[in-house]
């Protein structure tokens, strides 16, 4: 799902923000229904198809990330630890705010 969102964001030319696709529930196939029931997608949905250009872009981006990770492992480790620390601090702040709001209310 995240990969579909990222590819959708990369292929949008005029939008700076792409909305997250709505959740779809899996429906059991009905008798006589010849469409696929994979994650609610059908063959008529043009957004779910990846073009050759999208595949090339994804390959180049993944190759670039892999090159940077293997070329500069210390820098990447520092960046990953820093990012995870920021995420942890943001979650801790949100949790403490929720607890404080409930305690004072």
C-alpha positions as CSV (number, residue, x, y, z in Angstrom):
1,X,0.0,0.0,0.0
2,X,2.8,2.4,0.9
3,X,4.6,1.5,-2.4
4,X,1.5,2.3,-4.4
5,X,1.1,5.6,-2.6
6,X,4.7,6.6,-3.3
7,X,4.5,5.6,-6.9
8,X,1.2,7.6,-7.2
9,X,3.0,10.6,-5.6
10,X,6.0,10.3,-8.0
11,X,3.7,10.1,-11.1
12,X,1.5,13.1,-10.2
13,X,2.9,16.0,-12.2
14,X,0.7,18.9,-11.1
15,X,0.0,18.0,-7.4
16,X,2.3,18.8,-4.5
17,X,0.2,16.6,-2.1
18,X,-1.4,13.3,-2.9
19,X,-4.3,12.1,-0.7
20,X,-4.0,8.6,0.8
21,X,-6.2,6.2,-1.1
22,X,-9.4,5.2,0.7
23,X,-9.5,1.9,2.5
24,X,-11.2,-0.8,0.6
25,X,-12.6,-4.0,2.1
26,X,-12.1,-7.3,0.4
27,X,-15.3,-8.7,-0.9
28,X,-15.7,-12.4,-1.5
29,X,-16.0,-13.2,-5.2
30,X,-19.6,-13.6,-6.4
31,X,-20.6,-16.4,-8.7
32,X,-20.1,-15.3,-12.3
33,X,-17.7,-12.4,-11.3
34,X,-14.6,-12.8,-13.3
35,X,-12.6,-9.8,-11.8
36,X,-9.8,-10.4,-9.4
37,X,-10.4,-9.8,-5.7
38,X,-6.9,-8.8,-4.7
39,X,-7.0,-5.8,-2.3
40,X,-10.2,-4.6,-3.9
41,X,-8.4,-3.8,-7.2
42,X,-10.0,-4.6,-10.6
43,X,-8.5,-4.9,-14.0
44,X,-10.2,-1.6,-15.1
45,X,-8.4,0.5,-12.4
46,X,-5.7,2.4,-14.4
47,X,-4.0,3.7,-11.2
48,X,-2.9,0.2,-10.1
49,X,-0.8,-0.4,-13.3
50,X,2.9,0.4,-13.2
51,X,4.3,1.7,-16.5
52,X,7.8,0.9,-17.7
53,X,8.9,4.5,-16.8
54,X,7.7,4.0,-13.2
55,X,9.7,0.8,-13.0
56,X,12.8,2.5,-14.3
57,X,12.4,5.4,-11.8
58,X,11.9,3.0,-8.9
59,X,14.9,1.0,-9.9
60,X,17.1,4.1,-10.2
61,X,15.9,5.4,-6.8
62,X,16.5,2.0,-5.1
63,X,19.9,1.6,-6.7
64,X,20.9,5.2,-5.6
65,X,19.8,4.5,-2.0
66,X,21.6,1.2,-1.9
67,X,24.8,2.9,-3.3
68,X,24.7,5.6,-0.6
69,X,24.0,3.0,2.1
70,X,27.0,0.8,1.1
71,X,29.3,3.7,0.3
72,X,28.7,5.7,3.5
73,X,27.6,3.2,6.2
74,X,28.6,5.4,9.2
75,X,26.7,8.4,7.8
76,X,23.6,6.3,7.1
77,X,23.7,4.8,10.5
78,X,23.8,8.2,12.1
79,X,21.0,9.4,9.9
80,X,18.8,6.4,10.7
81,X,19.5,6.6,14.4
82,X,18.7,10.4,14.3
83,X,15.5,9.8,12.4
84,X,14.3,7.1,14.7
85,X,15.2,9.2,17.7
86,X,13.1,12.1,16.3
87,X,10.2,9.7,15.7
88,X,10.5,8.4,19.3
89,X,10.6,11.9,20.7
90,X,7.6,13.0,18.7
91,X,5.6,9.9,19.9
92,X,6.7,10.4,23.5
93,X,5.7,14.1,23.3
94,X,2.3,13.2,21.9
95,X,1.8,10.5,24.5
96,X,2.7,12.9,27.4
97,X,0.4,15.5,26.0
98,X,-2.5,13.1,25.9
99,X,-1.8,11.9,29.5
100,X,-1.5,15.5,30.7
101,X,-4.7,16.5,29.0
102,X,-6.6,13.6,30.6
103,X,-5.0,14.2,34.0
104,X,-6.0,17.9,34.0
105,X,-9.5,17.4,32.5
